Amino acid sequence: MRLPVISGKELIKILYKKFGFRPIRQKGDHVTITNDKNFATVPLHKELDIGTLQGILEDCGVSREEFLSAYQQL
């Protein structure tokens, strides 16, 4: 299944609710999030490019399947 086109805010919400990430700082339109093991910077754009989304998920240690499952539960 393909990754959905979502905004940075939606991605942060999913990572917060399902994977325990929280924001630690914001500079301009980029938010850095952590779960105390992994860090990632999420741009607050209206639509994230698929490559950007894949890179953020990789930085977070979240597999494509885990993300899609969490996305569908919202």
Secondary structure by P-SEA (a helix, b strand, c coil): cccccccaaaaaaaaaaccccccccccccbbbbbcccbbbbbbbcccccaaaaaaaaaaacccaaaaaaaaaac
